[in-house]
């Protein structure tokens, strides 16, 4: 597990799906089993507290980012007003590409009935990142993506091409997602690279409709 102390009140950590399995949990349990996801969360927080001296005190804002290789969790201790009420969430969703779970406030004193699991809050869209060593790998892929409802953008970074995908988790069922990732994996590989790092350090090649654009300019005539 990778842990980053952001400031006095905020810590961020990344847990790969391999890490999750090594802790005795499955990906499905993390997202769909309330008790299991709660157990994993507090297990992670114990480790975070030990390694970063981040004290879990009072209500917490918790933000979860689903990634192709695991989950990124940002935890912020809530700032309280003079009357003892927590101030508003520090997380915003102004940029539709920053598709985190909506900020939820949890209190470490809450009982089981009020403590949701990591996956309880609805995701409107989920995102994934795939990396390709050559641009030419994207050309045959584009012809196979016509039937998938995804939003895409393309970046170059350190001699690789990174494809960022967004898909509606409510519309795309598990079988459809499996098919999608199988097609993508024929030509590229899932990447743990975050969109935030790519946006900061990479170069934007196409900001939308990647496959339509590639088909138009590079597809078979």
Residue pairs with C-beta under 8 A, 6 or more apart in sequence:
1 13
1 14
1 15
1 19
1 44
1 47
2 13
2 14
3 11
3 12
3 13
3 47
3 48
3 51
3 52
4 11
4 12
4 13
5 11
5 52
5 54
6 12
6 74
9 76
9 77
9 79
10 74
10 75
10 76
10 77
10 90
11 48
11 52
11 54
11 74
11 75
12 72
12 73
12 74
12 75
13 44
13 48
13 72
13 73
14 67
14 70
14 71
14 72
14 73
14 192
15 44
15 70
15 71
15 73
16 69
16 70
16 192
17 27
17 69
17 70
18 70
19 70
20 26
20 27
20 30
20 40
20 70
20 71
21 27
23 40
23 43
25 36
25 39
25 40
29 36
29 37
29 40
30 36
30 37
30 40
30 71
30 117
30 118
30 119
31 37
31 66
31 117
31 118
31 119
32 117
32 119
33 117
34 116
34 117
34 120
35 112
35 117
36 117
37 117
37 118
37 119
37 120
38 112
38 115
38 116
38 117
38 118
40 118
41 62
41 73
41 117
41 118
44 73
45 56
45 75
48 54
48 75
49 55
49 56
54 75
56 77
56 108
57 77
57 108
58 77
58 78
58 80
58 107
58 108
59 77
59 78
59 80
59 86
59 105
59 106
59 107
60 75
60 76
60 77
60 78
60 105
60 106
60 107
60 108
61 75
61 76
61 77
61 78
61 89
61 90
61 91
61 103
61 104
61 105
62 73
62 74
62 75
62 76
62 103
62 104
62 105
62 106
63 73
63 74
63 75
63 76
63 91
63 100
63 101
63 103
64 71
64 72
64 73
64 100
64 101
64 118
64 119
64 121
65 71
65 72
65 73
65 74
65 99
65 100
65 101
65 194
66 101
66 123
66 126
66 127
67 127
67 128
67 129
67 192
67 194
68 128
68 129
68 130
68 190
68 191
68 192
69 190
69 191
69 192
70 192
71 118
72 194
73 118
74 91
74 100
76 90
76 91
78 86
78 87
78 105
79 86
79 87
80 86
80 87
81 87
86 105
89 103
89 105
90 103
91 100
91 102
91 103
93 99
93 100
93 102
96 125
96 166
97 127
97 153
97 164
97 166
97 195
98 195
98 196
99 123
99 124
99 125
99 126
99 127
99 166
101 118
101 121
101 123
102 121
104 116
104 121
106 115
106 116
122 170
123 169
124 168
124 169
124 170
125 151
125 166
125 167
125 168
125 169
126 166
126 167
126 169
127 164
127 165
127 166
127 167
127 195
128 164
128 165
128 167
128 181
128 190
129 162
129 163
129 164
129 165
129 190
129 191
129 192
129 193
129 194
129 195
129 198
130 162
130 163
130 165
130 184
130 185
130 188
130 189
130 190
130 191
131 160
131 161
131 162
131 163
131 188
131 189
131 190
131 191
131 193
132 138
132 160
132 161
132 162
132 163
132 187
132 188
132 189
133 159
133 160
133 161
134 161
135 161
137 161
137 187
137 188
138 154
138 161
138 163
138 187
138 188
138 210
138 211
138 214
139 214
139 218
139 219
140 187
141 183
141 184
141 186
141 187
141 188
141 211
142 210
142 211
142 212
142 214
142 215
142 218
142 219
143 215
143 219
143 220
144 183
145 183
145 211
146 211
148 167
148 176
148 180
148 183
149 167
149 168
149 171
149 172
150 165
150 166
150 167
150 180
151 165
151 166
151 167
151 208
152 163
152 164
152 165
152 166
152 206
152 208
152 209
152 210
152 211
153 163
153 164
153 204
153 206
153 207
153 208
153 210
154 161
154 162
154 163
154 164
154 204
154 205
154 206
154 210
155 161
155 162
155 164
155 198
155 199
155 202
155 203
155 204
155 205
156 162
156 202
156 203
156 205
157 193
157 198
157 201
157 202
157 203
161 205
162 191
162 193
162 198
162 202
163 184
163 188
163 210
164 195
164 198
165 184
167 177
167 180
172 180
181 190
184 190
206 213
